[in-house]
């Protein structure tokens, strides 16, 4: 029987350790990828709830005004995002939703989305209540049959 050569056990490297070991000769093909894997110290996850409403409104206003001017349209979202420290894709989503809410673009408005979510929660609760009532009526029907047989 042939003996297999055993390689030394591999240790799991965390993003910080990978960054320390990475040489400048071997750059990451996606800039910022490894940095994004490092857990944040403030335990935040980068969601929209962390952006103040005033900053969000100002970013949307700046992006919309720059996109309306043909001279500054190209790359407007990236420039505004870089200036304010907001991901350009996040800003693009905000601008699209603002355009939908203003009626400039087809889609579900924020108010409609909230109403739909509320109605879906209500339907879920009513279905749950219906199931409970069906189970209860079956239980009492079975009890009535048992009572009649005796």
Buried (B, 14 or more C-beta within 10 A) or exposed (E): EEEEEEEEEEEEEEBEEEBEEEEEEEEEEEEEEBEEEEEEEEEEEEEEEEBEEEEBEEBBEBBBEBBEEEEEEEEBBBBBBEEBEBEBEBBBEBBBBBBBBEEEEEEEEEEEBEEEEEEEEEEEEEEEEEEEEEEEEEEEEEEEEEEEEE
